[in-house]
Amino acid sequence: MAVLNKIKHVIDKIFEVISTIILAVMTVLVVYQVITRYVFNAPSAISEILSQYLFVWMIMFGSAYVYGSREHLTIDIIKDKFSPKVNMIVEVITYIVLFLFIALVCVYGGYLYTMKSAPQVDPQLGISKAILYSSLPITGVVTLFYAIYNCCKSVADYKTGKRQLGDELSGTA
């Protein structure tokens, strides 16, 4: 579990930095877009499309990060009523099902769609649309790691007697 913790920490930091950079670049692009549109009355199509691409990437990175840190929306009121062993079994089954879904839809399906869209070129940016769609399989692979990590963490927490109940901030505790 120590190796998984180190890997998770590195991935978390990478995702935090990349998401922060993307948000900063998007902010600059949107401010530029507003200035060129309303001050100079000459909107920039490139900044608009680029900010849309970056927005997709930021959402994908953010959703993977939130899933990995287990801060996504969850309703735990029923699951928290289970015994620790049943709770761990439900969590493991949930992570296995999510792993299969992410592997099939996000990674495999995302890869197929990325390859299918590779010949398409964005007219404003002059780059392949595969750059936009590649966010799905890339973040899908990381989400697969997070699913494995969270599954192992649930089992380790059960073995050590730690039980993750609903978060007090979520209103389900």
C-alpha positions in Angstrom: 0.0 0.0 0.0 3.0 2.3 0.6 4.0 2.1 -3.1 0.4 2.9 -4.2 0.3 5.9 -1.8 3.5 7.3 -3.3 2.3 6.8 -6.8 -1.1 8.4 -5.9 0.7 11.3 -4.3 2.8 11.9 -7.5 -0.3 11.6 -9.8 -2.3 14.0 -7.5 0.5 16.6 -7.6 0.8 16.3 -11.4 -3.0 16.7 -11.8 -3.1 19.6 -9.4 -0.3 21.5 -11.2 -1.7 20.7 -14.7 -5.3 21.7 -13.7 -4.0 25.0 -12.2 -2.0 25.8 -15.3 -4.9 25.0 -17.5 -7.2 27.3 -15.4 -4.7 30.1 -15.5 -4.2 29.8 -19.3 -8.0 29.7 -19.7 -8.4 32.8 -17.6 -5.9 34.7 -19.7 -7.6 33.5 -23.0 -11.1 34.4 -21.8 -9.9 37.9 -20.7 -8.2 38.3 -24.0 -11.3 37.2 -25.8 -13.5 39.7 -23.9 -11.1 42.5 -24.6 -10.8 41.7 -28.3 -14.6 41.3 -28.6 -15.8 44.3 -26.7 -12.9 46.8 -26.9 -11.6 46.2 -30.4 -14.8 44.7 -31.8 -12.7 41.9 -33.4 -13.2 38.6 -31.6 -10.5 36.0 -31.7 -11.7 32.6 -32.8 -8.5 31.0 -31.8 -8.7 32.0 -28.2 -12.3 30.9 -28.0 -11.7 27.4 -29.5 -8.5 26.9 -27.4 -10.3 27.8 -24.2 -13.0 25.3 -25.1 -10.3 22.6 -25.6 -8.6 23.5 -22.4 -12.0 23.5 -20.6 -12.6 19.9 -21.7 -9.1 18.8 -20.5 -9.6 20.6 -17.2 -12.9 18.9 -16.6 -11.4 15.5 -17.4 -8.4 16.1 -15.1 -10.6 17.4 -12.4 -13.0 14.6 -12.5 -10.2 12.0 -12.3 -8.6 13.8 -9.5 -11.8 14.1 -7.5 -12.6 10.4 -8.0 -9.1 9.5 -6.8 -9.4 11.7 -3.7 -12.9 10.3 -3.0 -14.4 13.7 -2.9 -17.0 13.1 -5.6 -20.7 13.4 -4.8 -21.8 10.3 -2.9 -24.8 9.3 -0.8 -23.6 7.1 2.0 -26.6 7.0 4.3 -27.5 3.4 3.4 -24.0 2.1 3.0 -23.0 3.6 6.4 -25.6 1.4 8.1 -23.8 -1.8 7.0 -21.3 -3.7 9.2 -17.6 -2.9 8.4 -17.2 -6.2 6.5 -20.4 -5.7 4.3 -19.4 -2.1 3.8 -15.9 -3.2 2.5 -17.5 -5.8 0.2 -19.9 -3.3 -1.2 -17.0 -0.8 -1.8 -14.9 -3.5 -3.5 -17.7 -4.5 -5.8 -18.4 -0.9 -6.6 -14.8 -0.3 -7.5 -14.7 -3.4 -9.6 -17.8 -2.4 -11.6 -16.4 1.2 -12.0 -13.1 -0.2 -13.1 -14.8 -2.3 -15.8 -16.9 0.7 -16.9 -13.9 3.0 -17.0 -11.8 0.5 -18.9 -14.4 -0.2 -21.5 -16.0 3.2 -22.0 -13.3 5.7 -21.1 -10.1 4.0 -22.0 -11.1 1.6 -24.8 -14.0 3.6 -26.2 -12.1 6.9 -25.8 -9.1 5.4 -27.6 -11.3 4.2 -30.5 -13.0 7.6 -30.8 -9.7 9.4 -30.6 -8.3 7.3 -33.4 -11.4 7.9 -35.4 -11.2 11.6 -35.0 -7.5 11.8 -35.7 -7.9 12.7 -39.4 -10.3 15.6 -38.6 -8.5 18.9 -38.3 -9.9 21.8 -36.3 -10.2 24.7 -38.8 -9.3 27.5 -36.4 -6.4 25.8 -34.7 -5.2 23.6 -37.5 -4.6 20.7 -35.1 -6.1 17.2 -35.0 -9.4 16.9 -33.1 -7.8 13.8 -31.5 -6.0 16.2 -29.1 -9.4 17.1 -27.7 -10.7 13.5 -27.5 -7.5 12.0 -26.2 -8.3 13.5 -22.8 -10.8 10.7 -22.2 -8.4 7.7 -22.5 -5.6 9.5 -20.8 -7.6 10.5 -17.8 -9.3 7.1 -17.9 -6.1 5.3 -17.4 -5.4 7.4 -14.3 -8.9 6.8 -13.1 -8.3 3.1 -13.4 -5.3 3.5 -11.1 -7.4 5.5 -8.7 -10.1 2.7 -8.7 -7.4 0.1 -7.9 -6.0 2.4 -5.2 -9.4 3.1 -3.6 -10.3 -0.6 -3.7 -7.0 -1.6 -2.0 -7.5 1.3 0.5 -11.0 0.0 1.4 -9.6 -3.5 2.1 -6.6 -2.0 4.1 -9.0 0.2 6.1 -11.2 -2.8 6.9 -8.1 -4.8 8.0 -6.8 -2.0 10.2 -10.2 -1.3 11.7 -10.6 2.1 10.0 -14.0 2.6 8.4 -14.7 5.6 6.2 -18.1 6.8 7.0 -20.0 9.6 5.2 -18.3 13.0 5.3 -19.9 15.5 7.7 -19.8 18.1 4.9 -21.9 16.0 2.6 -25.0 16.1 4.7 -25.3 12.3 4.8 -23.5 11.6 8.1 
